[in-house]
Amino acid sequence: MARGADLSGALLASDDFRHGTGAWRIEQQSADTRIRAADGELDLVAPAGLTLWYREPFAGDYEIQLTATPLKASFPGLPDRVSDLNLFWNATTAEGGDPGARRADGALASYDALRLYYLGFGANGNRSTRLRRYDGSAARPQVAGYAEPSLATADDQFGAPPAFARLKDGVAVRLRIQSRAAPGDTAEVRVFADDQLVFAWTDPAPYRHGWLALRTTASHLRIKDFRVLRL
């Protein structure tokens, strides 16, 4: 897919990860989860589901930016792996409220009732990268994706993940996610990895506001340079 320009506007939010995790609400499935925000980096070791909700919502046209370095890790029952650099955005409850204000245990199923967009980048042990539009049901509808043949469904129309849609042990990747209006009361979602376009999808019934979250499971990630910019 084509490369895209870095369209930067007014800064809406940022975290330099030098002052703890006060800007985030944390939901974790495992008591052995380790979270450290210091020296410009958010270090996450998550044996099971982990979600960090940014406390402020966003609306309109904006871009999420972050740089993440996945590190190979082992967990009970799982081999060494890099996996699951994931995000929620434009997330709300069915009533339009803050999903981070409800009680959740960090397990993926605890988010089924929400409305949101979900990127699973290098998920399933780095064997799939998918874009979903949760509609409040347990179906977790998928709108685009890459997956290895053993995991592929009809919605994985792009085949096995190419190098730009996979994680690499110890190698930083810069993600950019754009949410912006499109003609005819639609909206476009675009995902870039190191300026390579991974997904471009137009939603005819878009979610145009809500909360965002960093999401992972069975992984070790180091995240920095988190920003949200107006487009």
C-alpha positions in Angstrom: 0.0 0.0 0.0 1.0 3.6 -0.5 3.0 5.8 1.9 1.4 8.8 3.5 2.5 12.2 4.6 2.7 13.1 8.3 -0.1 15.6 8.6 0.5 17.4 11.9 -1.8 20.0 13.5 -2.4 21.5 16.9 -1.4 19.3 19.8 -4.4 17.9 21.7 -2.6 15.6 24.2 0.7 14.0 24.9 2.5 12.0 27.5 6.3 12.0 27.9 6.2 9.1 30.4 8.4 10.9 32.9 5.8 11.4 35.6 4.0 8.1 36.2 0.7 6.9 34.8 -1.7 9.4 36.2 -3.1 10.3 32.8 -4.3 6.7 32.3 -6.9 4.4 33.9 -5.4 0.9 34.1 -7.4 -2.4 33.7 -5.3 -5.5 34.1 -6.2 -9.2 33.9 -3.1 -10.5 35.7 -1.7 -9.5 39.1 1.7 -10.1 37.7 1.4 -7.2 35.2 4.3 -4.8 35.4 3.8 -1.1 34.4 6.5 1.5 34.6 6.4 5.1 33.2 9.7 6.8 33.7 12.7 8.3 31.7 10.5 9.0 28.7 9.2 5.4 28.3 6.2 3.4 29.2 7.3 -0.2 29.9 4.6 -2.8 29.9 5.0 -6.5 30.8 1.6 -8.1 30.4 1.1 -11.8 31.0 -2.6 -11.4 30.1 -5.0 -8.6 29.0 -3.9 -5.1 29.8 -5.8 -1.8 28.9 -4.7 1.7 29.6 -7.4 4.3 29.0 -6.4 7.9 28.4 -8.6 9.9 30.7 -9.7 12.6 28.2 -11.9 12.0 25.2 -11.3 13.2 21.6 -13.6 14.2 18.8 -13.5 15.3 15.2 -10.5 14.9 13.0 -7.3 13.8 14.8 -4.3 11.6 14.6 -2.8 9.3 17.3 0.9 8.9 17.3 3.2 6.7 19.3 6.5 4.7 18.9 6.6 1.2 20.3 9.4 -1.3 20.7 8.3 -4.9 21.2 10.6 -7.2 23.1 10.6 -11.0 23.1 9.1 -12.4 26.2 7.9 -15.8 27.6 4.8 -16.4 29.7 3.3 -19.6 31.2 2.0 -21.8 28.4 3.3 -19.6 25.7 6.7 -19.7 23.8 8.9 -16.7 23.4 7.0 -14.2 21.4 6.5 -10.6 20.3 2.8 -9.7 20.0 -0.2 -7.4 20.3 0.6 -3.8 19.9 -3.1 -2.8 20.0 -5.3 0.3 20.4 -8.9 1.3 20.9 -10.1 4.7 19.8 -13.4 6.6 19.5 -14.6 4.2 22.2 -17.8 4.8 24.1 -20.4 2.8 26.1 -23.7 2.1 24.5 -25.0 5.3 26.1 -22.1 7.3 24.8 -20.2 7.5 28.1 -16.6 6.9 29.2 -15.7 3.2 28.9 -12.8 3.7 31.3 -15.3 4.7 34.1 -16.9 1.2 34.1 -15.4 -1.7 36.0 -13.5 -4.1 33.7 -10.9 -6.8 34.4 -8.7 -6.3 31.3 -9.9 -9.4 29.6 -10.8 -8.8 25.9 -14.4 -10.0 26.3 -15.0 -7.3 28.9 -15.1 -4.7 26.1 -17.6 -6.5 23.8 -20.4 -4.2 24.8 -18.5 -1.0 23.7 -18.6 0.8 20.4 -15.1 1.5 19.1 -12.4 1.0 16.5 -9.7 -1.6 17.3 -6.3 -2.1 15.8 -4.7 -5.4 16.6 -1.2 -5.0 15.2 1.0 -8.1 15.3 -1.6 -10.0 17.3 -1.9 -13.7 17.9 1.8 -14.1 18.3 2.6 -11.7 15.5 0.5 -13.8 13.0 -2.3 -11.2 12.3 -2.9 -7.5 11.9 -6.6 -6.5 11.9 -8.9 -3.6 12.0 -12.3 -4.0 13.8 -15.3 -1.9 14.4 -17.0 -3.0 17.6 -20.8 -2.5 17.4 -21.7 -3.4 21.0 -22.1 -7.1 20.4 -19.8 -10.0 21.0 -19.2 -10.4 17.3 -16.3 -7.8 17.2 -16.9 -7.2 13.5 -13.7 -7.1 11.4 -13.5 -4.7 8.5 -10.0 -5.4 7.1 -7.1 -7.6 8.0 -4.0 -9.6 7.3 -3.5 -13.1 8.7 -1.4 -16.2 8.2 -3.3 -19.0 6.5 -3.9 -21.0 9.7 -5.8 -18.0 11.2 -7.3 -16.4 8.1 -11.0 -15.7 7.7 -12.9 -14.2 4.8 -12.2 -10.7 6.3 -8.5 -11.1 6.1 -8.5 -10.0 2.5 -4.9 -8.9 2.3 -3.4 -12.3 3.0 -0.5 -13.1 5.3 1.0 -10.0 7.1 3.9 -8.5 5.1 6.9 -7.1 7.0 5.4 -3.7 7.4 2.3 -5.2 9.2 4.4 -7.3 11.7 6.3 -6.6 14.8 10.1 -7.1 15.0 11.9 -8.0 18.2 13.7 -5.0 19.5 12.9 -2.8 16.6 10.8 0.4 17.1 7.7 1.0 15.0 6.0 4.4 14.7 2.2 4.0 14.5 -0.1 6.7 13.3 -3.9 6.4 13.4 -6.1 9.0 11.7 -9.8 9.5 12.2 -11.2 12.1 9.9 -14.5 13.1 8.2 -15.1 12.0 4.6 -17.7 13.0 2.0 -21.4 12.1 2.5 -21.4 12.0 6.4 -18.9 9.1 6.4 -15.5 9.0 8.0 -12.1 7.5 7.1 -9.8 5.5 9.3 -6.2 5.3 8.3 -3.4 3.3 10.0 0.3 3.9 9.2 3.3 1.9 10.4 6.6 3.8 9.8 4.7 5.9 7.2 3.6 2.8 5.3 -0.2 2.7 4.9 -1.5 -0.5 6.6 -5.3 0.2 6.4 -7.6 2.8 4.8 -11.3 2.2 5.4 -14.3 4.4 5.1 -17.1 3.9 7.7 -20.6 4.8 6.4 -21.8 5.0 10.0 -18.8 6.4 11.8 -17.8 6.9 15.4 -16.6 10.5 15.6 -15.8 10.9 19.3 -14.8 8.9 22.3 -11.8 7.6 24.4 -8.7 5.9 23.3 -6.7 3.1 25.0 -3.4 1.3 24.7 -4.2 -2.5 24.7 -2.0 -5.6 24.8 -1.8 -9.2 26.1 1.0 -11.7 26.6 3.6 -9.2 25.6 6.4 -6.9 26.5 6.2 -3.4 25.0 8.1 -0.1 25.5 6.1 2.9 24.3 7.2 6.5 23.9 6.4 9.7 22.0 2.6 9.5 22.6 0.8 12.4 21.0 -2.7 13.2 19.7 -2.8 16.0 17.0 -5.7 17.8 15.4 -5.9 17.1 11.6 
